[in-house]
Amino acid sequence: MDNKMTPKFLKDDSVIYFIVIIILISIFIIEGMYIYVGFAGLVLLGVTAITVRKQVLREKELKNYIIEYTKNIENLSVNSFYYSPLPICIIGPAGKMFWFNNKFKELVGDRVDNIENIEEYDTDFPLKSMEGNKEGTINNIEIKESNKSFNVMYYELEEKKFGEGVSYVCYWNEITAYTSLKTKYNDERSIALLVQIDNYDEISEKLDKGEKSAMTAEVEKILNKYASEMNGFVLKYDSAKFLIMIENKFLESLETKKFSMLDDVKALKGAEDYNFTLSIGVGAYAKNLTQLIEYAKGALDVALGRGGDQAVVKRINSVKFYGGKSKAVEKRTKVKARIISYALRQIIDQSSNVIIMGHRVGDMDSLGSSIGLYAIARSRGKKAYIVLNNVNYALKNMYERMKNEESHYKDAVINMETAMGLIDQNTLIVVLDTHRKSYTESPELLSKIDKIVLIDHHRRSEEYIESTLLDYIEPYASSTCELVSEIVQYMDDHIKLTKFEADALMAGIVMDTNSFTSKTGVRTFEAASFLRRNGADTADVKKFFSESLDSMKKKTEIIERSEIFFGDVAISYIDEISEDSNVIAAQSAAELLMIKDVKLSFVLVRNESYINISGRSLGDENVQVILEYLGGGGHLNMAGAQVQTQDMEEAKARLCEAITHYKKESKGL
């Protein structure tokens, strides 16, 4: 410490006297001058007494000095708080205002003296988030009156420092400039829309060149109108494909209006009332432009995979669907079927063995298409296996006939454990009648096998099996059996289906079309005709669907307890758990559509850990969109969902909420 800065009472020079006297006493003793020794001793006692007295006075002055120094520090601390460049306040756990500094007063304004609680300044101040925390930060506090944003850092003071309980010091760090910049950045981020006219090729064949050009020009006009309103532009990069770039701030408006351009384009009428529909893939919130286009491409693939006439918005962690209320357009050309058939043949030939798998709780379409694929693999000289962990009520008749008539299927039908032991690096797995990993008979197999082929007719959902070698999703098709029947036709002239295999494929088509009464197209009847030429017999197919008297009685009970909601929706349920409940529920849902004025039908059925819902429609309403709200999926006129509850009334209430939401969306409310 600098001697000039040291207070006088802290300086002690008595030690010098002690040293001098002790030296003199030592000299006197050596010289034998004992009288002087005694005199020096008296002087030493005097000096000691004076030193003790000075020490007492020093301690007293030191105490006073410390008290005064502390007061100066406290004054400095209070001043630093009060005149801090940051707004500071001290509040209680209930928000009571104990103290605030000058900057906080400037922030609040003249009414600060009338504020007794922090919630009077900010009604949304999250007091509960502070409970039990010694310190922390509350982010993005927005003060609407002043249009300012703050991060509030706080720490807990000693208990009873202010009031009875704990209190908090809050430092208000303004981040308005950062928030404004962030908002501006997000608003001006690029959004990519890839737009495709779904049925351009089909309608073009029916229109003359002039009318086709006129309709296409009208579509461009509509797209340009929307783009110009959103500070964007349209680039036509193919005869029926467009790229639209807009600013992110307009995306919310597009979503709120359910992409009204879909309806505007659909309203355009050509000769004989032909009209175009659009599929739109939107990429948003990507890290860069490359990823943005990838998002848009992925979204467009989903829109097309769901049947077109809709928009799909893909963000980093979410996918949203808009539109998709019209029927999927049947593709007249068979070029794609030929290409898929050739590609599948190549993949099978390069594989060591083939594992075939449908969805869990299999049905006629799932097992029938698996049998068709088995016939294809066998014709290529490959060992093929069908994974079927359980034979449910719906498959009993087909499975029994398969065992009795086709001996080679006995070793071909295996469970998951056996399939695991057959896998090598060249194993091919073909997934049929579902594109959702969680719905497959054995999701674990997909994690072990790299070579995956996917064939399905359901409208594509958010969950999707990625990294496939080949996928063939056609929502226009009546069934997966229809798609497999087409592949068989173009696979090889040497494929000869057995009568049982033809019957199995026909059964899948019959089931999914409700005996050719719904979701049928020209290609459906062509596939049925091909199967008939290969020995399929409708009488034998009908035997696959034979059921017991008890099942017939259960269906009658379901129809009897049905109720009508919303004027055109029939809802019923099965409360007991049995092996045939899901099949009966699906059949009963189809029967309920026979009731006059009913356009939608649902049957709820209790399972071990969830309630299954089977939904059907006549085609005027989209049952798939309704059940997607509950995590399900399917087709416009046939869909299903699982509700994770054992409470039937709760499941029914959630279904009614989904129907209400759908009807409001359909009416644009």
Backbone hydrogen bonds, N-H to C=O, Kabsch-Sander energy under -0.5 kcal/mol:
donor,donor_aa,acceptor,acceptor_aa,energy
5,M,2,D,-0.8
6,T,2,D,-0.6
6,T,3,N,-0.6
10,L,7,P,-1.5
11,K,8,K,-1.8
16,I,13,D,-1.3
17,Y,13,D,-0.6
18,F,14,S,-1.8
19,I,15,V,-1.8
20,V,16,I,-2.4
21,I,17,Y,-2.6
22,I,18,F,-2.3
23,I,19,I,-2.0
24,L,20,V,-2.3
25,I,21,I,-2.7
26,S,22,I,-2.0
27,I,23,I,-2.1
28,F,24,L,-3.0
29,I,25,I,-2.3
30,I,26,S,-1.9
31,E,27,I,-2.4
32,G,28,F,-0.7
32,G,29,I,-0.6
33,M,28,F,-2.6
34,Y,32,G,-1.5
37,V,33,M,-1.3
38,G,34,Y,-2.1
39,F,35,I,-2.3
40,A,36,Y,-2.7
41,G,37,V,-2.0
42,L,38,G,-2.0
43,V,39,F,-2.1
44,L,40,A,-2.3
45,L,41,G,-2.3
46,G,42,L,-2.2
47,V,43,V,-2.7
48,T,44,L,-2.4
49,A,45,L,-2.3
50,I,46,G,-2.6
51,T,47,V,-2.5
52,V,48,T,-2.5
53,R,49,A,-2.3
54,K,50,I,-2.5
55,Q,51,T,-2.2
56,V,52,V,-2.0
57,L,53,R,-2.1
58,R,54,K,-2.5
59,E,55,Q,-2.4
60,K,56,V,-1.9
61,E,57,L,-2.4
62,L,58,R,-2.8
63,K,59,E,-2.2
64,N,60,K,-2.0
65,Y,61,E,-2.4
66,I,62,L,-2.7
67,I,63,K,-2.3
68,E,64,N,-2.2
69,Y,65,Y,-2.6
70,T,66,I,-2.6
71,K,67,I,-2.1
72,N,68,E,-1.8
73,I,69,Y,-2.1
74,E,70,T,-2.8
75,N,71,K,-2.4
76,L,72,N,-2.3
77,S,73,I,-2.9
78,V,74,E,-2.8
79,N,75,N,-2.5
80,S,76,L,-2.5
81,F,77,S,-2.0
82,Y,78,V,-3.0
83,Y,79,N,-3.0
84,S,81,F,-1.1
89,C,170,C,-1.8
90,I,99,W,-3.0
91,I,168,Y,-2.3
92,G,96,K,-2.1
95,G,92,G,-1.9
97,M,116,E,-2.8
98,F,90,I,-3.1
98,F,96,K,-0.6
99,W,90,I,-1.4
101,N,88,I,-2.3
102,N,82,Y,-1.8
103,K,82,Y,-0.5
105,K,101,N,-1.8
106,E,102,N,-2.1
107,L,103,K,-2.1
108,V,104,F,-2.4
109,G,105,K,-2.8
112,V,109,G,-1.7
113,D,110,D,-0.8
114,N,111,R,-1.4
115,I,112,V,-1.2
116,E,114,N,-0.6
118,I,95,G,-2.9
120,E,117,N,-1.9
121,Y,117,N,-0.5
121,Y,118,I,-1.1
122,D,118,I,-2.4
125,F,122,D,-1.8
127,L,125,F,-2.0
129,S,126,P,-0.8
130,M,127,L,-1.6
131,E,127,L,-0.6
131,E,128,K,-0.7
133,N,130,M,-2.0
136,G,154,Y,-2.0
138,I,152,V,-3.1
139,N,137,T,-0.6
141,I,150,F,-3.4
142,E,140,N,-0.7
143,I,141,I,-0.5
143,I,148,K,-3.1
144,K,142,E,-0.8
147,N,143,I,-1.3
148,K,143,I,-1.4
150,F,141,I,-2.2
151,N,173,N,-2.6
152,V,138,I,-2.9
152,V,150,F,-0.5
153,M,151,N,-0.7
153,M,171,Y,-2.3
154,Y,136,G,-2.5
155,Y,169,V,-1.5
156,E,134,K,-3.5
157,L,167,S,-3.0
160,K,165,G,-2.0
161,K,158,E,-1.7
168,Y,91,I,-3.1
169,V,155,Y,-2.4
170,C,89,C,-3.2
170,C,168,Y,-0.5
171,Y,153,M,-3.5
172,W,87,P,-2.9
172,W,170,C,-0.6
173,N,151,N,-2.6
173,N,171,Y,-0.8
174,E,172,W,-0.7
175,I,149,S,-2.7
176,T,149,S,-0.6
179,T,175,I,-2.9
180,S,176,T,-2.8
181,L,177,A,-2.2
182,K,178,Y,-2.6
183,T,179,T,-2.6
184,K,180,S,-2.5
185,Y,181,L,-2.4
186,N,182,K,-2.6
187,D,183,T,-2.6
188,E,184,K,-1.8
189,R,185,Y,-0.5
189,R,186,N,-0.7
191,I,246,I,-2.4
192,A,283,G,-1.6
193,L,244,I,-2.8
194,L,281,G,-2.9
195,V,193,L,-0.6
195,V,242,F,-2.8
196,Q,279,S,-2.5
197,I,240,A,-2.4
198,D,196,Q,-0.7
198,D,277,T,-2.4
200,Y,197,I,-0.9
203,I,199,N,-2.4
204,S,200,Y,-2.3
205,E,201,D,-1.2
206,K,203,I,-1.4
207,L,203,I,-0.8
207,L,204,S,-0.6
212,K,208,D,-2.5
213,S,209,K,-2.1
214,A,210,G,-2.0
215,M,211,E,-2.5
216,T,212,K,-2.3
217,A,213,S,-2.3
218,E,214,A,-1.8
219,V,215,M,-1.9
220,E,216,T,-2.3
221,K,217,A,-2.2
222,I,218,E,-2.1
223,L,219,V,-2.4
224,N,220,E,-2.9
225,K,221,K,-1.9
226,Y,222,I,-2.0
227,A,223,L,-2.5
228,S,224,N,-2.6
229,E,225,K,-1.5
230,M,226,Y,-0.7
230,M,227,A,-1.1
231,N,228,S,-1.1
232,G,227,A,-2.9
233,F,245,M,-1.5
235,L,243,L,-3.2
237,Y,235,L,-0.7
237,Y,241,K,-1.3
238,D,241,K,-1.3
241,K,238,D,-0.8
242,F,195,V,-2.9
243,L,235,L,-3.1
244,I,193,L,-2.8
245,M,233,F,-1.9
246,I,191,I,-2.2
247,E,230,M,-1.3
248,N,189,R,-2.1
249,K,187,D,-2.1
250,F,247,E,-1.7
251,L,248,N,-1.8
252,E,248,N,-0.6
254,L,250,F,-1.8
255,E,251,L,-2.5
256,T,252,E,-2.6
257,K,253,S,-2.0
258,K,255,E,-1.4
259,F,254,L,-3.0
262,L,259,F,-2.5
264,D,260,S,-2.1
265,V,261,M,-2.4
266,K,262,L,-1.9
267,A,263,D,-1.5
268,L,265,V,-1.4
270,G,274,Y,-3.6
273,D,270,G,-1.4
274,Y,271,A,-1.6
279,S,196,Q,-2.4
280,I,310,Q,-2.5
281,G,194,L,-2.7
282,V,280,I,-0.5
282,V,312,V,-3.0
283,G,192,A,-2.7
284,A,314,K,-2.1
292,L,288,N,-2.0
293,I,289,L,-2.3
294,E,290,T,-1.9
295,Y,291,Q,-2.6
296,A,292,L,-2.2
297,K,293,I,-2.8
298,G,294,E,-2.6
299,A,295,Y,-2.6
300,L,296,A,-2.4
301,D,297,K,-2.4
302,V,298,G,-1.9
303,A,299,A,-2.4
304,L,300,L,-2.6
305,G,301,D,-2.5
306,R,302,V,-1.2
307,G,304,L,-1.5
308,G,303,A,-2.5
310,Q,278,L,-0.8
311,A,322,Y,-3.0
312,V,280,I,-2.6
313,V,320,K,-2.6
314,K,282,V,-3.1
314,K,312,V,-0.6
315,R,313,V,-0.6
315,R,318,S,-2.8
320,K,313,V,-2.3
322,Y,311,A,-2.6
324,G,309,D,-2.7
329,V,307,G,-0.7
332,R,330,E,-0.5
338,R,334,K,-2.0
339,I,335,V,-2.4
340,I,336,K,-2.9
341,S,337,A,-2.4
342,Y,338,R,-2.4
343,A,339,I,-2.6
344,L,340,I,-2.9
345,R,341,S,-2.0
346,Q,342,Y,-1.9
347,I,343,A,-2.2
348,I,344,L,-2.7
349,D,345,R,-2.3
350,Q,346,Q,-1.3
351,S,348,I,-1.7
352,S,426,N,-1.6
353,N,426,N,-0.5
354,V,383,K,-2.7
355,I,428,L,-3.2
356,I,385,Y,-3.5
357,M,430,V,-2.7
358,G,387,V,-0.6
360,R,439,Y,-2.9
367,L,363,D,-2.7
368,G,364,M,-2.7
369,S,365,D,-2.1
370,S,366,S,-1.4
371,I,367,L,-2.3
372,G,368,G,-1.9
373,L,369,S,-2.3
374,Y,370,S,-2.2
375,A,371,I,-1.9
376,I,372,G,-1.6
377,A,373,L,-2.6
378,R,374,Y,-2.5
379,S,375,A,-1.9
380,R,376,I,-1.0
380,R,377,A,-0.5
381,G,378,R,-1.6
382,K,377,A,-2.2
383,K,352,S,-0.5
385,Y,354,V,-2.2
386,I,412,A,-2.9
387,V,356,I,-3.0
387,V,385,Y,-0.5
388,L,386,I,-0.6
388,L,414,I,-3.1
392,N,390,N,-0.9
393,Y,579,E,-0.7
395,L,392,N,-1.2
396,K,392,N,-0.7
396,K,393,Y,-0.7
399,Y,395,L,-2.9
400,E,396,K,-2.7
401,R,397,N,-1.9
402,M,398,M,-2.2
403,K,399,Y,-2.1
404,N,400,E,-1.8
405,E,401,R,-2.8
406,E,402,M,-2.0
407,S,405,E,-0.6
409,Y,406,E,-1.6
410,K,407,S,-1.5
413,V,409,Y,-1.8
414,I,386,I,-2.5
414,I,412,A,-0.7
419,A,415,N,-2.1
420,M,416,M,-2.2
421,G,417,E,-1.0
421,G,418,T,-0.5
422,L,419,A,-1.4
423,I,420,M,-0.9
427,T,424,D,-1.6
428,L,353,N,-2.4
429,I,451,K,-2.4
430,V,355,I,-2.7
431,V,429,I,-0.5
431,V,453,V,-3.1
432,L,357,M,-2.6
433,D,455,I,-1.7
437,K,435,H,-0.6
439,Y,436,R,-1.4
440,T,436,R,-0.6
440,T,437,K,-1.3
441,E,358,G,-2.2
445,L,442,S,-1.2
446,L,442,S,-0.7
446,L,443,P,-0.6
447,S,443,P,-0.8
447,S,444,E,-0.6
448,K,444,E,-0.7
448,K,445,L,-0.9
449,I,445,L,-1.4
451,K,427,T,-0.7
452,I,450,D,-0.9
453,V,429,I,-2.4
454,L,470,L,-2.7
455,I,431,V,-2.6
456,D,472,Y,-2.3
459,R,634,G,-1.8
460,R,305,G,-0.9
465,I,435,H,-1.6
466,E,464,Y,-0.7
469,L,452,I,-2.7
470,L,452,I,-1.2
472,Y,454,L,-2.9
474,E,456,D,-1.8
474,E,472,Y,-0.6
477,A,474,E,-1.6
483,L,479,S,-1.3
484,V,480,T,-2.7
485,S,481,C,-2.3
486,E,482,E,-1.8
487,I,483,L,-2.1
488,V,484,V,-2.5
489,Q,485,S,-1.7
490,Y,486,E,-1.5
491,M,487,I,-1.1
492,D,488,V,-0.9
495,I,492,D,-1.4
497,L,495,I,-0.5
502,A,498,T,-2.3
503,D,499,K,-2.6
504,A,500,F,-2.6
505,L,501,E,-2.1
506,M,502,A,-2.2
507,A,503,D,-2.4
508,G,504,A,-1.6
509,I,505,L,-1.5
510,V,506,M,-2.8
511,M,507,A,-2.6
512,D,508,G,-2.1
513,T,509,I,-1.6
514,N,511,M,-1.0
515,S,510,V,-3.1
517,T,513,T,-2.2
518,S,513,T,-2.0
525,F,521,G,-1.6
526,E,522,V,-1.9
527,A,523,R,-2.4
528,A,524,T,-2.2
529,S,525,F,-2.4
530,F,526,E,-2.2
531,L,527,A,-2.2
532,R,528,A,-2.4
533,R,529,S,-2.0
534,N,530,F,-1.0
535,G,532,R,-1.5
536,A,531,L,-2.4
541,V,537,D,-2.6
542,K,538,T,-2.1
543,K,539,A,-0.9
544,F,540,D,-0.7
544,F,541,V,-1.3
545,F,541,V,-0.5
545,F,542,K,-1.3
546,S,543,K,-1.2
552,M,548,S,-1.7
553,K,549,L,-2.2
554,K,550,D,-2.3
555,K,551,S,-2.1
556,T,552,M,-1.8
557,E,553,K,-2.2
558,I,554,K,-2.3
559,I,555,K,-2.3
560,E,556,T,-2.0
561,R,557,E,-2.0
562,S,559,I,-0.8
563,E,571,I,-2.5
565,F,563,E,-0.5
565,F,569,V,-3.4
568,D,565,F,-1.0
569,V,565,F,-2.2
570,A,600,L,-2.6
571,I,563,E,-2.6
572,S,602,F,-2.2
574,I,604,L,-2.8
578,S,576,E,-0.5
581,S,578,S,-1.3
584,I,580,D,-2.5
585,A,581,S,-2.5
586,A,582,N,-1.9
587,Q,583,V,-2.3
588,S,584,I,-2.8
589,A,585,A,-2.2
590,A,586,A,-1.5
591,E,587,Q,-1.8
592,L,588,S,-2.2
593,L,589,A,-0.7
593,L,590,A,-0.7
594,M,591,E,-2.0
595,I,592,L,-1.6
598,V,595,I,-1.7
599,K,568,D,-2.6
599,K,597,D,-0.5
600,L,568,D,-1.9
601,S,616,R,-2.6
602,F,570,A,-2.5
603,V,614,S,-2.1
604,L,572,S,-2.4
605,V,612,N,-2.9
606,R,574,I,-2.0
607,N,610,Y,-2.5
611,I,643,V,-2.5
612,N,605,V,-2.7
612,N,610,Y,-0.5
613,I,641,A,-3.0
614,S,603,V,-2.4
615,G,613,I,-0.5
615,G,639,A,-3.0
616,R,601,S,-2.5
617,S,637,N,-1.8
618,L,599,K,-1.6
623,V,621,E,-1.0
623,V,636,L,-2.8
624,Q,635,H,-0.5
626,I,622,N,-1.3
627,L,623,V,-2.1
628,E,624,Q,-1.7
629,Y,625,V,-0.9
629,Y,626,I,-0.9
630,L,627,L,-0.7
631,G,628,E,-1.7
632,G,627,L,-2.9
633,G,640,G,-2.1
635,H,638,M,-3.7
639,A,615,G,-2.2
640,G,633,G,-2.3
641,A,613,I,-1.7
643,V,611,I,-2.9
644,Q,642,Q,-0.6
645,T,643,V,-2.3
648,M,646,Q,-0.8
651,A,647,D,-2.2
652,K,648,M,-2.4
653,A,649,E,-2.4
654,R,650,E,-2.3
655,L,651,A,-2.0
656,C,652,K,-2.3
657,E,653,A,-2.0
658,A,654,R,-2.0
659,I,655,L,-2.3
660,T,656,C,-2.6
661,H,657,E,-2.6
662,Y,658,A,-2.3
663,K,659,I,-2.6
664,K,660,T,-2.3
665,E,661,H,-2.3
666,S,662,Y,-2.6
667,K,663,K,-1.6
668,G,665,E,-0.9
669,L,664,K,-2.8
